[in-house]
Amino acid sequence: MLRLGLFRGSNFARRAYGSNSTALKEEIDKFRNVANTWWDVNGGFKPLHSMNSLRIPFIQDGLINSGRLKRLEYPKPLKGIHPLARLGATVTGLDATEESIAVAKSHNVNNLNINYIFSTSEKFLEENPDASFDAIVASEVIEHVDNPELFLKTASKLLKPNGSLFLTTVNRTRTSYLAAIIAAEYVLGIVPKGTHEWNRFRTPEEIQVMLSNCDVETRMIHGMSYNPISNNWSWTRGTSVDYALHAVKPN
């Protein structure tokens, strides 16, 4: 059975989880305050919902190409995280905000095989040293953690051999500062003000080096572009703002 790990944050306060954590108190406070809005497809995080039009097929194709899914069994692109569970996968969803876990559980009205856990990836590994996943998804997460290399190292330990890691994040460029912070937060109001800090963005090259240090191989990087007028995402050759990355842990 396909086992998927969905990591939406590793932002607990260090005083609660010690120095071996990617925790940032200001980050967990920030997202605790908006926990009730995460599932509003027309709310402040609308772009994250519409990103599924790219994100879910990207995950699906990566799993097929790495041999975790059979193309003939899943001919149509998936259009949401819950359909991953509907395919028969066992899904574990981690979030560092207790309020977000409560809201997520309330939306699982079909009792899908999703285990939502209030924890960080580091704490989860500590409490479940034998846990392993066929794939881990950390979408719009790594730019909110204190120690991205520790975060990726933890994820690699939780991956099975030939397991896949899927990331989406924001590059650290002048263009991303103008687009993802000035325009998105302060001019257009696409996402709440203060959502991002430019110095926490990571370049694709930096992520690749970190993954290599964890003995995880980068297989693909795709640039992504968002149209705020149509609320649509598209693939692009450039990675100056948003990008998606697929990496695989060798056998």
Secondary structure, DSSP 8 states (H G I E B T S, - for coil): --EEEEE------HHHH-SSS---HHHHHHHHTTGGGTT-TTSTTHHHHHTHHHHHHHHHHHHHHTTSS-GGG--S---SSHHHHHTT-EEEEEES-HHHHHHHHHH-TT--SEEEEES-HHHHHHH-TT--EEEEEEET-GGG-S-HHHHHHHHHHHEEEEEEEEEEEE--SHHHIIIIIIIIIIIS-SS-TTS--GGG---HHHHHHHHHHTT-EEEEEEEEEEETTTTEEEEES--SSEEEEEEE---
